[in-house]
Amino acid sequence: MIHPTDDLREVLERGARWNALLTSRLVTDEDLQAIQRYELRDEDARADMMDEEGDACARAFLNVLGDVSQTEYVQYVLALVARMLSDDKTRAAHFLAVEKKDDDDKGQGGGGGGGGGEAYAVFLRLLAAPDWFTREKAMFCLTRLIDQRPARDKGLRFSEDGEPATPAGVAAVRLSRWLCQELSADPPFHPQRAVPSCVTALASLLSIREVRPVATRAGAARAIAPLLKVAAGPHNVQELYEAGLCAWLLTFHPPACDAMARCGVIRGLMEVAGAAAKEKVVRVATLALRNLASATGARETRGEEEAEAGSDGTRTAGDGGGGGVVGVSGVVGVSLVAQESALRKLVQNLRLRDFHDEELLAALADLEDGVLARRKEASSWDRYRAEVTSGALDWTAAHIDEGFWRENASKLTDNNCQLLRMLVAAASDPGAEPRTLAVVCHDLGEFATHYPAGRFLVQDLKGKDCAMRLLAHADDEVRKQALLCTQKLLVQKWQFLGGEVSSA
């Protein structure tokens, strides 16, 4: 659950020297009187005041935050606003109404491109403050405002050029980018509070479908990967849960699945699911793994429930009994196959624990079925032949399975080396996709390694020439695989040299 930190009390007790601010004419008498009437009341009286004149109070708070730069006053007003929004998040409506009221006063018809523009702008500017208290409270207020945005802005409409078309959309995009930057900072801006606060806010934003592509491009997967670790000794359970929740929400955006596979999120989720003591942490990590492993589940618009509020106000992960995302890419498949043994052992160990959550048990069953399906796929010659014939190769399981090549390398020579010729032709195609070229180079090298005289067959078909030309390709992965292929074609007994090099 998003909440302001405990240091609110210290700032609220410190108060503010309003007389000094009034003499500087940075705040009007009207705004100062509204704030003083609010701050001096008890909780019930503050609630009554917001019911009666909430828009005026919100306008006074925003005026001070927008016009005053002294840290003392900014922190104090932010503390008042954060406490208010923590006690009752629906109070965000008063801040979102400020722009419309100001626009009406200016004769602009209350438009301004959508409600809340002024409030969003004020809090976004405070994200660049030099102290963490101001940054953290501005972040908290922004997440509350975005969460409580008007119904017309729920979809965060985007224009044809991909830019957000509402103030809420602009705020969500800018805040998600800022959160990814803060989570990736080394060292973090605040050693204790930056990471827990930011990952919680990011999970809140990722519940908005339109934010996921933005967060993916901003590096959300790489930002959460280091958080999915269960180090020896005590660890922050809520931080693990929020990081797992981020991963689960990102599984509903296919490009994010690729990104998570590349930066080790799958390994991290397995570690968390296997070592975490709290069931809610195991559950969210397992659901994320199930979605990543699923190749036949529901699309992003089906079988998905966003983070939902539980009876205790915390957010939980669920998927309505549906599957994961459609078309898990070869990148994800390669990562899962490479860790198939560990994944199978993880599922077996989790089944031994006394879990009663039906959705968690169903996810474990799906993961177990997926392991068996990938085993079958890895030994499927028909599937591999169809893929080569199509001319569009991806990192499906067969390509990286050692047993597959030991069993099937000789079949590439059937029908006068028909499939081997297709691989060479694909390697010489100037219009081929980089991924196809990389996989082709890999397969030619595997054939040369596992088939007697395979090196000479590939060279006779001009496969070596193709691989050497690809050493100058613009794509890093193509160059790497072309180099490995060339080395395998030049070395008589590659398997005795200690295996493949890790990088070109």
N, C-alpha and C positions, 0 to 999 in steps of 0.2 A: 504494500500500500504506500502511495506517495504521501510523505508527511514532512513538515518542516522539522529542523533539528532542535535539540534541547537548548541550544544557545540563544533561542528566542527570549527566554526568561531574563537572561542577563541584559540584553539590549533593551527590553521593555522596562525593566526596573531602572535602567540608567536614564531613560526619558530623553527629552530634547529641550534645549534652551530657546524657546520660541521667541522671546523678546528680542534676542540678538538677531534672529532671522527677520523679524518684522521690521526692524530699523533699517535693514539693508534693502527693503522693498522688493525682495525676491519672492515674497508670498503676500497675497492679499488678505485683508482683514476677514473677508468672507470665508476664504479657505481655512485660515487659521482657526476661526471660531468653530467651523464644522469639525476640524480634527480634534480640537480641545474638548468639545462636547462629547465626542466619541470616545476619546482615550480615558476620560475620567469616570466612565460608567462601568458598572459590573456587566457580567456576560449577558444576562437577560435584558438589561437596559440597552446594551449595544445592539442586540438583536432587534429590539423594538425600534430603535432609531433607524436601523437599516431598512426596516419594513416601511417606515414613514418617509425617509429622505435618503434612501440608499444611493440614488444617482448623484445627488449633490455631494455626498461623502466620497463616492468613488472619484468624482471629478476633482475634488480637493486633493485627494491622495495623488492622483496622476499629475496634477499641476505641480505639486511639490517635487515629485520624482523627476518630472521633466525639466523643471526650471532651476533646481538647486543641485549643486555638485558636491557640497560638503558631506563627507562620509558620515558624520554624526547624524545628520537629518535623514539622509537616504536610508541608512540602516534602520533607523527607528521607524520610519514610515513603512518600509518594506516589512518589518517585523509585525506591525499592526495589520497590514494587508495579508501577510502569510497566515497569521493566526486566524483572521476572519475567514479566509478561504479553506483553512484546515477544519474549522468548526462547522462550516456550512458551504460546500462547494457551489451551491446554487447562487451564492452572492456574486459569483463571476458575472452574472447577467448585468449587474449594475455597471461594471467596468466596460463590458461590451457595448453598453448603451451610450457611453459617453460620446463617442464620435458622432452618432446620429443626432444627439442633442446639440452638439456644437455646430454641426452642419446645418441644422434647422435654424440656429441663431444667425448663421451667416447667409441664410437664404439659399442653401444648396439643396434643399429638399431631402436631407437626411440620407443621401446616397453614399458617396465616398467609396464606392466599390464594395460595400459590405460592412457589417457592424464590427466594432472592435479595433479598427485600424489604429486609433490613437493609443489604446491600451497596449496592443501588441508592440507598437513602435517603441514605447517607453521601456517596457521590460526587455525587449531585444537589445536595446542600447546598453542596458545595465549588465548584460552578459560579458561585456568587456571591462567591467570594473576591476580595479587593482586588488580588491580583497575578496576572499572566497565567500564570506557571509553574504555580500551583495549579489554575487554571481549565483549562489545556490538558491537564495530566496527569489531572485528574478526567474530562475529556471522553474522553481516550484510554481510560482504564479502563472507562468506561461503554460505549463502543463494543465493547470486547472482551467485556464481560459479556453485552451484548445479543446479540452474534454467537454466543456460546457457551451461550446459554440452553438449558434442557432441552428435549427433544423435545416434551414436552406443551405447552410455551409457544411453539413455533415459529410458530403462527398468530396469536399476540398476541390472544387472544380478547377480543372487545368485548361489552359488555352490550347490552340492548335499547335503552337510551337513548344508545348511541354511546360510552360511556366504556370505557376498557380494563379488562379483568377480571382481569389478572394483574400482578404487580410489573414484569415485563419490559415489558408493554404500557404501563404508566404511565411507566416510564423512557424508552421509545422516544418516546412522545408529548412528554414534557417536554423531552427532549434535542433533538428535531427543532425544536421551537418556539424553544428557546434558540439553536440554530445559525442559524436564519433571522434572529433578532434580531441576532446578532453579525455576520453577513454584511451586514446592512443598516445597521449602525452607521456613522455618519459624524462623526468619523473612527473607524477601527477601534480596538478596545481596545489592541491591540499593532500598531504600524505595519508590521512585517515578517511576523509569524507568525500573526496572527489569521485572516486570510483563507485562506492555504493549509491551515492545520490544520482550520478549520471546513468548508471545502468538501469536503475529503477525508472527514471524518466524516459529512457530510450524504450523500455518495454511498454510503457504507456503509449508512446507515439506509434510504435510498430503495430498496435492494435488497429490503427487506421490504414486501410489497404493501400491508399495512394502514397503513403509515406515510405513503404517498403522499397520501391525502386530507388527513391532518393537516398535512403539510408544505405542500400546496397552499394550504390555508386560512391557514397561517402566513406565506405570501408567499414560498415557495421560488423561484417563477419570477422574481419581481422581484429576489430576492436574488442569483440567479446571472447575470441579464442583464448587469450591468456587467463581469462576469468574462470574458465571451465577446468579448474585444477583443484584436486582435493589433496593438498599438501599434508604432510605428517603434522599431527597436532591439531589444535582447534582451528576452525575456519568459520567464515561468515556464512551461515546457512541461508539467510535471506539473499545475500549477494549471489550465491550459487543458483538459487531458485530464479532470481531475476535474469541472470545470464542465460539459464536454460530456457526461460520463457521467451527471451529475445530470439534464441535459436529456433524455437518452435514456431514463432510467428513468422520468421523469415522463410521457413520451409514452404510457405504458401506462395512464395515468389521464386519461380524456377531458377533465374540467374543467381539468386542468393544461395541456392543449394550448391551450385558449382563453386561459388566463392567459399562457402563453408568447407567443402571437401578439400579445396586447395590449401586452406590455411590451418587445417588440423582441428576443426570444430567437431568432426565426427569422432576422432580419438578422444577429445575432451569430454564429449557427451557420454561416451562409453566409460570413461574414468569416473565421471560424476555418478552415473547410474549404478556402477558397481561398488562405489565406496561410500556414498552418502548414507547417513543414518535416517534422515527424515524422509518419510514416504512421499511428501509433496515434491521434494527435489528429485527423487528417483522417478516419479511419475512424469514430470515435465521433460526430463532428459530422455526417458524411454519413448514418450510420444513424439519427440523431435526425431529420434532415431528411426521410429516406425515410418514417419512421413518421408524422411530421406531415403529409406530403403524401399519404399513402395513405388512400384512402377505402374500400378493399375488403379490407384485410388481416385478420389474425386478431384475435380479441378478446383482452382482457387475459389470459384464462386459456389462450389458445392461442398457439402460435408464439412464445412468450416464454421466454428463458433469462435468469435473473438474472445479475448480475455474477458471473463465475466466476473461480476462481483459476487462473492460468497457471503454467507450470513455474517461473517466477521469483518467484512469490508475488504478482504484481501482479494487479489485477482488470481484466478486459476486457469490452467490450460485445459482445453477440451476440444474435441473435434466432432461431437455429435454422433459418434459411432462410425463416421466415415473413414476413408483412407487418407492418404497423403496427397501429394501433388502428382500430376500426370507427367509421364515422360522424364523420369529421373535420368539425368545425362550420363554419358560415359565417364565423366570426371567423378561423379558420385559413385558409379558402379565400380570403377577401378579402386577407389578408396575402400569400399565395402568388401570387395573380393580380397584385397590385400590384408584385410583384418578379419577375414571370415572366421578363422579359428578362435580369435579372441571374442568375436561377437557371439559365436555359438556357446562358448564357455560362459559369457556374461548372462545370456538368456537362461542357461541351465542353473546358474547360481541364484539368479533372481527368482526363479520358480521355487527354489527351496525356502525362500523367505515367506513369512506369513502375511501376504498381502491379500486384502479383501476388495480393493477397488476394481470393479468390473472392467473399466476402461483400460486400466493398467494391465490387467491379465489378458485382455484382448490384444493389446499392443504387443505383449510378449509372444503371444501365439502368432501374430502376424510376422514378427521378426524371425521366429523359428521357421515359419513357412518360407520366408524370403531367403533364408540361408539355404534351404533345400532347393529352392528354385534356381538360385544362382549356381549351385553345384551342377544342376542339370544343364544350365545354360553354358557353363564353362566347358562342358564336354560335348556340346552340340555342334557337330560338323555341318549339319544342314543349315543351321543359323549362320555359321561363319561363311559358308559358300554363298548364301543369299546376299550377305553383306558385301562380299568382294564383288559379286556380280553386279550389284547396284552401283558400284563405283564411288559410294560415299561411305567411308570407313570412320568408325568412332572407337573410343577406348572401351569397347564392351569386354565382358569377362574373358572370352576365349583368347584374346590377344596376349594377355599377361599370365595365362595359366600354363605353367611348365608341363603339367601332365597332358594338356591338350596338344602341345607341340610334339611331345614324345610319341603320342599316339597317332597324330594326324599329319605330320610333316610330309610323309610320303605321298599323301593324297593330292598334294599340289602338283604332282607330276602326272596325274591321270589325264587321259585324253590329250596326249602330246603336250603336257605341261600347261593345260588350259588356264587354270587359276593362277599359276605362277606368271604366265604371260600377262594376265589381267593386272596383277600387282605391278609389274614392270611398266605396263602402259599407264597405270594411274600415277606412278612416280614420274613419268615423263610428261604428264599433262600440265601445261602452264596455267590452266585455269582452275586447277584443283584447289580445294580448301586446304589451308595449312594443317588442320587436324588430320585430314585424310592423308596428306603427304607424310606427316609424322608417323602415323600408324602403318602406312605402307613400308616405310624405311625400317620400322621395328620388325614387321613381319618378314621382310626379306632377310634381315639379319637372323631372326629365329629359324627360318628355313635353312639358311646356310649353316647354322650351328647344329641343327638336329637331323639333317638328312645327309647321308654319305655322298660325298661329291657335290653337295649342295652349293658350295662356293663356286664351283666351276660352271654349274648350270646357270646360276644367276649372272655370272660374268658373260657367258655365251649369249645370254638374252639381253645384254647391255644394261643389266640392272646396276652393275657397279658404276658405270658412267653416269647413270641417273642420280645415284646417291652422291657421287662426288660433285655433281653440279649443284645439288641441294645444300652443299656445305656453305654456299654463299647466299642462301635464302634469307629473307628479311625476318622470318619468324624464329624465335629462339628455340622453341621445341623442335621445329623441323631441322634446324642445324644440329641440335643435340642428337636426334635420332639418326640423321644422315651420317654423323661422325661414328656413332656406334655401329651402324650397318657397315660402313666402310672398313672399320677395324675388324669386324667379324668376317668380312670377305677376304681380308688379307692374312688373318691368323688361322693356322691349320686346326688347332685344338683350343678354341676360345674358352671352353668350360674349365680348362686347367689353369687359367690365368687369374682366377679369383672372382669371376663374374664381371658384371658390367660396371663401368665407371659411373659415378653418381651425377656427373655434370660434364658438359662440354667445355 
